[in-house]
Amino acid sequence: MLPFEDENLPLFTVGQVADMLRVQQAFLRRLDEFGVVRPSRSPGGQRRYSRTEVTVVRYVATLADEGMTLAAIRRVLELEEQVRILVAERDKLLAALAERDERLAALAARRRVNEGT
């Protein structure tokens, strides 16, 4: 994979992100201060945003435009992450149950065959 194909590679400066999303640089700094979006830092200490973080900032800006506070937005993001984790756990459990059911069905079929002979 080429470096620019990595969605998590910190490539964009505060100025670039502000220009792309038409937001103030101060807004981006506040997102970092409130722990809403935590960009990486360059060796010189400058914030660097990945494409994934730019997507999150765009979402956050939309929520802020709808009147949500940064504390509320941070909570929304936390809850959405918890939902993603729970959905992944649920899917894993459903797959395990399906595998168990297949094994039980195979055992029952073998028992019927053995009882029939």
TABEL-V35111 format. One record per residue. N is the residue number from 1. PHI is phi in whole degrees, 0 to 359 (none if undefined). PSI is psi in degrees with one decimal (none if undefined). Layout:
n: (N & N)
phi: (PHI & PHI)
psi: (PSI & PSI)
//
This chain:
n: (1 & 2 & 3 & 4 & 5 & 6 & 7 & 8 & 9 & 10 & 11 & 12 & 13 & 14 & 15 & 16 & 17 & 18 & 19 & 20 & 21 & 22 & 23 & 24 & 25 & 26 & 27 & 28 & 29 & 30 & 31 & 32 & 33 & 34 & 35 & 36 & 37 & 38 & 39 & 40 & 41 & 42 & 43 & 44 & 45 & 46 & 47 & 48 & 49 & 50 & 51 & 52 & 53 & 54 & 55 & 56 & 57 & 58 & 59 & 60 & 61 & 62 & 63 & 64 & 65 & 66 & 67 & 68 & 69 & 70 & 71 & 72 & 73 & 74 & 75 & 76 & 77 & 78 & 79 & 80 & 81 & 82 & 83 & 84 & 85 & 86 & 87 & 88 & 89 & 90 & 91 & 92 & 93 & 94 & 95 & 96 & 97 & 98 & 99 & 100 & 101 & 102 & 103 & 104 & 105 & 106 & 107 & 108 & 109 & 110 & 111 & 112 & 113 & 114 & 115 & 116 & 117)
phi: (none & 283 & 305 & 286 & 275 & 283 & 291 & 257 & 283 & 286 & 248 & 257 & 277 & 303 & 298 & 295 & 294 & 301 & 294 & 300 & 260 & 56 & 236 & 283 & 299 & 298 & 298 & 296 & 296 & 295 & 300 & 291 & 299 & 275 & 72 & 281 & 226 & 248 & 290 & 290 & 240 & 285 & 304 & 274 & 91 & 279 & 291 & 228 & 253 & 272 & 298 & 299 & 294 & 297 & 297 & 295 & 300 & 299 & 298 & 298 & 298 & 297 & 296 & 295 & 297 & 277 & 102 & 282 & 281 & 295 & 297 & 294 & 296 & 301 & 295 & 302 & 297 & 298 & 295 & 296 & 294 & 298 & 297 & 301 & 295 & 296 & 296 & 296 & 297 & 300 & 298 & 295 & 294 & 298 & 295 & 295 & 295 & 297 & 295 & 299 & 298 & 296 & 295 & 297 & 296 & 294 & 296 & 297 & 295 & 295 & 296 & 297 & 294 & 293 & 288 & 280 & 261)
psi: (136.3 & 149.3 & -38.6 & -9.3 & -14.6 & 113.9 & -15.7 & 4.4 & 123.0 & 102.8 & -28.7 & 138.5 & 169.4 & -45.1 & -42.2 & -43.3 & -43.1 & -43.2 & -45.0 & -43.5 & -1.0 & 50.2 & 164.1 & 146.1 & -34.3 & -34.9 & -43.4 & -40.8 & -39.2 & -36.7 & -40.1 & -45.0 & -38.0 & -1.5 & 21.1 & -47.0 & 123.5 & 90.1 & 160.5 & 169.8 & 140.9 & 168.1 & -26.8 & 1.2 & 3.7 & 145.3 & 138.7 & 128.7 & 138.9 & 170.5 & -37.3 & -45.5 & -35.6 & -40.1 & -42.2 & -43.1 & -40.9 & -44.1 & -45.5 & -41.6 & -38.4 & -44.8 & -39.8 & -39.4 & -26.6 & 0.1 & 5.9 & 144.4 & 163.0 & -35.3 & -42.2 & -40.1 & -42.9 & -42.0 & -41.7 & -46.2 & -39.9 & -45.9 & -39.2 & -37.4 & -41.5 & -40.3 & -44.0 & -42.8 & -45.7 & -38.9 & -41.5 & -42.2 & -42.9 & -46.4 & -38.8 & -43.2 & -40.3 & -39.6 & -40.6 & -40.3 & -41.2 & -40.7 & -41.8 & -45.2 & -38.2 & -42.8 & -42.2 & -41.3 & -39.8 & -41.3 & -42.6 & -39.8 & -41.9 & -38.9 & -41.6 & -39.8 & -45.2 & -35.7 & -26.4 & -14.3 & none)
//
